Amino acid sequence: MKRRIFTGLLAVALCATVMAVAPTRIHAASPHRTAALASTVESFIRTLNAANLSGNFSPLMKFFTAGATLRQSTPAGQTSTFHGIAAINQFYLGIHAQAPDFQWSVDAEHSLAKNVIMTYDHIGTAAEPVVGRCAHVYVFKNGKIASYDWVIYH
């Protein structure tokens, strides 16, 4: 019994230590962090917001490699995959057609590897600040998004 209690306390202490030293934002010190990728994600979100208001997603396409893949999964369990710039552009045009006033805000960013960034975001409008919540995983190749997973969970 004492051994089980000790093991449990040791596990709790280890988890607390890891949580205390783990980076919580990409801007925190991280062995994987690169200023270039942090800047790219910030620029991507600003450009996405401007593009969704205007309906012109051409400026957003500069962030993707020619053969990029975007996967979006919904709370209903539906996953859609879009390959290449033209398909990704059409995906965003579809969002604009349904919700031209959506704006994305990053709540937290994490560097998962030297070329992978994960963000937790919320989507809102002027009338309703939080319409939904989602997570994005960006995989970069030569400074551009090669793979982009978007999971909507609310």
Summary of the structure (lengths in Angstrom):
residues: 154
radius of gyration: 18.4
end to end distance: 42.1
largest distance: 64.7
contacts: 421
relative contact order: 0.17
helix: 40%
strand: 35%
